[in-house]
Amino acid sequence: MIKDRIADVLKEVEARCRKSNRNPSEVTLIAVSKTKPLAMIEEAMACGQTEFGENKVQEMCEKASQLEGGAVNWHLIGHLQSNKVKKAVAVAGLIHSVDSLALAQEIDKQAGKIGKCQDILLEVNVADEKSKFGIRPEDVLPLVREVAQLKNIRLRGLMTVAPYTDDAETNRPYFRTMHDLMVDINQKNINNISVDVLSMGMSGDYGVAVEEGATHIRVGTYLFGERDYTK
Ligand SMILES: *Cc1c(COP(=O)(O)O)cnc(C)c1O
């Protein structure tokens, strides 16, 4: 049952926090509901889950409108194209996947039109994988400086999708690099920018991510089961 799975994750987060001298209240579980039916989201909501992640704008918006009135905070975690920014900004509480100045500028523009200040994260391709979106670690600070100029955007932190692995420990150095990058941003005193969100860790490696400072973990498969992309 989803209820038990959520409880498992929260318990594991607590154990990892204890081990690394962190407070579990610093860690938010985002339930990644992509490809999964509304009934599953509602089941999770009934257990008090409020944070949900989707990787497609269309799917996020459809689910949001069908759950209208429900207290869901939507996280857009997938690649975002400029032509979908308007819809994304209308619904997403936090956009995790900003990976270019052009995209940030479009978000700024669309947020301005509806009088919103959009919370965003910069997506970092921390292991420099060819198949992944995200900026390189060395491009983070220059982009932060540019994004800091945009009035309708609030930069909250960084996000990464670490390499797929059977051994979560192999991702520990990448999570550590992400934490270092966040510390780096805060030390540079860029235009009053202060970041505190580190979105990292998925079903296979969230425990290690928490030990290395994750504030938002994105868990799908463990909560909802394997995804079926053939439909
Ligand atoms: C699908 C997805 C997740 C969840 O991954 P699981 O392995 O199913 O927990 C997390 N982050 C992003 C960006 C995703 O696209």
The ligand as an SDF file (V2000), in Angstrom:
LIG
                    3D

 15 15  0  0  0  0  0  0  0  0999 V2000
   10.8930    9.8990  -12.6860 C   0  0  0  0  0  0  0  0  0  0  0  0
   11.7490   10.8610  -11.9420 C   0  0  0  0  0  0  0  0  0  0  0  0
   12.0440   10.6520  -10.5790 C   0  0  0  0  0  0  0  0  0  0  0  0
   11.5710    9.4470   -9.7880 C   0  0  0  0  0  0  0  0  0  0  0  0
   12.3810    8.3610  -10.0450 O   0  0  0  0  0  0  0  0  0  0  0  0
   12.1310    6.9350   -9.3290 P   0  0  0  0  0  0  0  0  0  0  0  0
   13.3650    6.1880   -9.6530 O   0  0  0  0  0  0  0  0  0  0  0  0
   10.9100    6.3630   -9.9580 O   0  0  0  0  0  0  0  0  0  0  0  0
   11.9740    7.1830   -7.8860 O   0  0  0  0  0  0  0  0  0  0  0  0
   12.8140   11.6070   -9.9510 C   0  0  0  0  0  0  0  0  0  0  0  0
   13.2840   12.6930  -10.5970 N   0  0  0  0  0  0  0  0  0  0  0  0
   13.0180   12.9170  -11.9040 C   0  0  0  0  0  0  0  0  0  0  0  0
   13.5660   14.1340  -12.5560 C   0  0  0  0  0  0  0  0  0  0  0  0
   12.2550   12.0090  -12.6130 C   0  0  0  0  0  0  0  0  0  0  0  0
   12.0050   12.2480  -13.9120 O   0  0  0  0  0  0  0  0  0  0  0  0
  1  2  1  0
  2  3  1  0
  2 14  2  0
  3  4  1  0
  3 10  2  0
  4  5  1  0
  5  6  1  0
  6  7  2  0
  6  8  1  0
  6  9  1  0
 10 11  1  0
 11 12  2  0
 12 13  1  0
 12 14  1  0
 14 15  1  0
M  END
$$$$
